[in-house]
Amino acid sequence: MSTQTKRPNNTFLELIFNIVIPSIILMKLSGGEYLGSVYALVVALLFPLGYGLYDFIKNKSMNFISLLGFLSTLLTGGIGLFELDVEWLAIKEAAIPSVIGLVVLISGFWGKPLIAKILLNPVLFNLDLIYQNLSDQGKTDVFKAKIQWANHLLSITFVFSATMNYLLAKWIVVSPAGTTKFNEQLGEMTMLSYPVIAIPSMVMLCAIMFYVVKSVMKLTGLKFDQILNAAK
């Protein structure tokens, strides 16, 4: 019996539907001669919402981070449509990564660090061999301590993201919600969030993964090709 594995998300499509298209609509079509501020905001938000729904139907599940992203989009739409104070946008932008960072931190105190679930993937790594070597050499506790430290580092990346999200929103989105300028600034903020926040966060995540892999190799004495799962 074959088990159906969840296909990885298409990063290019995620960027197109969640960042590029909404940003272009907000910045270029919010004027009165086009869609207007309200309809442009609604149409722009339909793309990330639609992609989120498509991804949910395709994978038959929605993880915690995807759910927060979905709620973030709804909250952004609510702030614009109900013309709330733009301070709420900055708070919302900081709140989402803050919640994720808190979950990551708490997971370590529960004895189930989220970093282990993210990086120590049985599809990529020969976990049976790794754990057996750690046990044989009496270094299981040392490895757990290193994973706990990596988990703390991961939570710090979300603190960085929350801080930068808040500062970016405060710096760019200064016009009242419900106006054409608000939409244009929201689109600019969305577009800039990738190079200013997403890319540095990915660099931090890669550095954490490098630290975990090097720790595994040092503690087990295994080489990189040995800790990887051989293709069957």
C-alpha positions as CSV (number, residue, x, y, z in Angstrom):
1,M,0.0,0.0,0.0
2,S,1.4,3.4,-1.0
3,T,1.1,6.4,1.2
4,Q,0.3,9.8,-0.3
5,T,2.9,12.4,0.6
6,K,2.1,16.0,0.7
7,R,3.7,17.8,-2.2
8,P,5.9,20.8,-1.3
9,N,4.6,24.2,-1.9
10,N,5.6,26.1,-5.0
11,T,7.6,29.0,-3.8
12,F,7.4,30.9,-7.1
13,L,3.6,30.7,-7.0
14,E,3.5,31.7,-3.4
15,L,5.4,34.9,-4.2
16,I,3.3,35.6,-7.2
17,F,-0.1,35.2,-5.5
18,N,0.8,36.4,-2.0
19,I,3.1,39.3,-2.8
20,V,3.5,40.4,-6.5
21,I,-0.1,40.4,-7.8
22,P,-1.6,42.0,-4.6
23,S,1.1,44.6,-4.5
24,I,0.7,45.6,-8.2
25,I,-3.1,45.9,-7.8
26,L,-2.8,48.0,-4.7
27,M,-0.2,50.3,-6.1
28,K,-1.5,50.7,-9.7
29,L,-5.3,50.1,-9.6
30,S,-6.4,51.9,-6.4
31,G,-7.1,55.2,-8.1
32,G,-10.6,56.4,-8.8
33,E,-10.1,55.9,-12.6
34,Y,-9.5,52.2,-12.1
35,L,-11.0,50.0,-9.3
36,G,-11.0,52.6,-6.5
37,S,-9.6,52.1,-3.0
38,V,-12.2,49.6,-1.7
39,Y,-12.5,47.3,-4.7
40,A,-8.8,47.3,-5.3
41,L,-8.2,46.2,-1.7
42,V,-10.8,43.5,-2.0
43,V,-9.5,42.2,-5.3
44,A,-5.9,42.3,-4.1
45,L,-6.8,40.3,-1.0
46,L,-8.6,37.7,-3.0
47,F,-5.3,36.4,-4.5
48,P,-3.6,35.3,-1.2
49,L,-7.0,34.1,0.2
50,G,-7.6,32.2,-3.0
51,Y,-4.2,30.6,-3.0
52,G,-4.5,29.7,0.7
53,L,-7.8,28.0,-0.1
54,Y,-6.3,26.2,-3.1
55,D,-3.3,25.0,-1.0
56,F,-5.7,23.8,1.7
57,I,-7.8,21.8,-0.8
58,K,-4.7,20.4,-2.4
59,N,-3.0,19.2,0.8
60,K,-6.2,18.4,2.7
61,S,-4.8,20.2,5.7
62,M,-3.8,23.6,7.0
63,N,-0.8,24.0,9.3
64,F,-0.6,26.5,12.1
65,I,1.6,29.0,10.2
66,S,-0.6,28.8,7.2
67,L,-3.6,29.5,9.4
68,L,-2.0,32.5,10.9
69,G,-1.1,33.8,7.4
70,F,-4.8,33.3,6.4
71,L,-6.0,35.3,9.4
72,S,-3.4,38.0,8.8
73,T,-4.8,38.6,5.3
74,L,-8.3,38.8,6.7
75,L,-7.2,41.2,9.4
76,T,-5.5,43.4,6.8
77,G,-8.7,43.5,4.8
78,G,-10.7,44.4,7.9
79,I,-8.4,47.3,8.8
80,G,-8.7,48.7,5.3
81,L,-12.4,48.1,4.8
82,F,-13.5,49.3,8.2
83,E,-11.0,52.3,8.0
84,L,-9.4,51.6,11.4
85,D,-6.4,53.5,12.6
86,V,-3.3,52.5,10.7
87,E,-1.6,51.8,14.1
88,W,-3.6,48.6,14.1
89,L,-1.8,47.5,10.9
90,A,1.6,47.9,12.5
91,I,0.4,46.0,15.5
92,K,-1.1,43.2,13.4
93,E,2.1,43.0,11.3
94,A,4.1,42.4,14.5
95,A,1.6,40.2,16.2
96,I,1.7,37.3,13.7
97,P,5.4,36.5,13.8
98,S,5.3,37.2,17.6
99,V,2.7,34.5,18.1
100,I,4.8,32.0,16.0
101,G,8.0,32.9,17.9
102,L,6.2,32.3,21.2
103,V,4.9,28.9,20.0
104,V,8.4,28.0,19.0
105,L,9.8,29.1,22.4
106,I,7.1,27.3,24.4
107,S,7.6,24.1,22.3
108,G,11.1,23.8,23.7
109,F,9.9,24.0,27.3
110,W,7.4,21.3,26.5
111,G,10.3,19.0,25.5
112,K,9.2,19.0,21.8
113,P,11.3,21.7,20.1
114,L,9.6,22.8,16.9
115,I,13.0,23.2,15.3
116,A,13.5,19.4,15.5
117,K,10.2,18.8,13.6
118,I,11.2,21.3,11.0
119,L,14.8,20.4,10.4
120,L,15.2,16.8,11.5
121,N,13.0,15.4,8.7
122,P,13.1,11.6,8.2
123,V,12.8,12.1,4.5
124,L,16.1,13.9,4.4
125,F,18.0,12.4,7.3
126,N,18.7,8.9,8.5
127,L,17.3,9.5,12.0
128,D,17.6,5.9,13.1
129,L,21.3,5.9,12.4
130,I,21.8,9.4,14.0
131,Y,19.9,8.6,17.2
132,Q,21.6,5.1,17.5
133,N,25.1,6.7,17.3
134,L,24.2,9.4,19.8
135,S,22.9,6.7,22.2
136,D,26.0,4.5,21.7
137,Q,28.3,7.4,22.5
138,G,26.3,8.7,25.4
139,K,25.7,12.1,23.7
140,T,21.9,12.1,23.5
141,D,21.6,14.8,26.2
142,V,24.3,17.0,24.7
143,F,22.4,16.8,21.3
144,K,19.1,17.7,23.0
145,A,20.8,20.7,24.6
146,K,22.1,21.8,21.1
147,I,18.6,21.4,19.6
148,Q,17.2,23.4,22.5
149,W,19.7,26.2,21.7
150,A,18.8,26.0,18.0
151,N,15.1,26.3,19.0
152,H,15.9,29.5,20.9
153,L,17.7,30.9,17.8
154,L,14.7,30.1,15.7
155,S,12.4,32.0,18.1
156,I,14.8,35.0,17.8
157,T,14.4,35.0,14.0
158,F,10.6,35.6,14.6
159,V,11.4,38.4,17.0
160,F,13.5,40.0,14.3
161,S,10.6,39.5,11.8
162,A,8.1,41.0,14.2
163,T,10.3,44.0,14.9
164,M,11.0,44.6,11.2
165,N,7.3,44.1,10.3
166,Y,6.3,46.8,12.8
167,L,8.9,49.3,11.8
168,L,8.2,48.7,8.1
169,A,4.5,49.3,8.6
170,K,5.1,52.4,10.7
171,W,7.5,53.8,8.2
172,I,5.6,53.2,5.0
173,V,1.8,53.0,5.8
174,V,1.0,56.5,7.1
175,S,-2.1,57.4,5.2
176,P,-5.7,56.8,6.6
177,A,-7.2,53.4,5.9
178,G,-9.7,53.3,3.1
179,T,-7.9,55.8,1.0
180,T,-6.0,55.3,-2.3
181,K,-2.8,56.3,-0.6
182,F,-3.3,53.7,2.1
183,N,-3.7,51.0,-0.6
184,E,-0.6,52.1,-2.5
185,Q,1.5,52.2,0.7
186,L,0.2,48.8,1.7
187,G,1.2,47.4,-1.7
188,E,4.7,49.0,-1.3
189,M,5.0,47.5,2.2
190,T,4.0,44.1,0.9
191,M,6.6,44.2,-1.9
192,L,9.4,45.4,0.4
193,S,8.6,42.8,3.0
194,Y,10.3,40.1,0.9
195,P,13.8,41.6,0.5
196,V,13.8,43.4,3.9
197,I,12.3,40.6,6.1
198,A,11.8,37.3,4.3
199,I,15.3,37.0,2.8
200,P,17.2,37.8,6.0
201,S,14.9,35.4,7.9
202,M,15.7,32.7,5.4
203,V,19.4,33.4,5.8
204,M,19.1,33.0,9.6
205,L,17.1,29.8,9.1
206,C,19.9,28.4,6.8
207,A,22.5,29.3,9.4
208,I,20.5,27.5,12.1
209,M,20.2,24.4,9.9
210,F,24.0,24.5,9.3
211,Y,24.5,24.6,13.0
212,V,22.2,21.6,13.6
213,V,23.8,19.5,10.8
214,K,27.4,20.3,12.0
215,S,26.4,19.4,15.6
216,V,25.0,16.1,14.4
217,M,28.2,15.3,12.4
218,K,30.5,16.3,15.3
219,L,28.6,14.4,18.0
220,T,28.0,11.2,16.0
221,G,31.3,11.2,14.1
222,L,29.3,10.5,10.9
223,K,30.0,12.2,7.5
224,F,27.4,14.3,5.8
225,D,26.5,11.7,3.2
226,Q,26.1,9.1,6.0
227,I,23.4,11.1,7.9
228,L,21.4,11.7,4.7
229,N,18.8,9.2,3.7
230,A,20.0,7.2,0.7
231,A,17.6,7.3,-2.2
232,K,15.9,4.0,-2.5
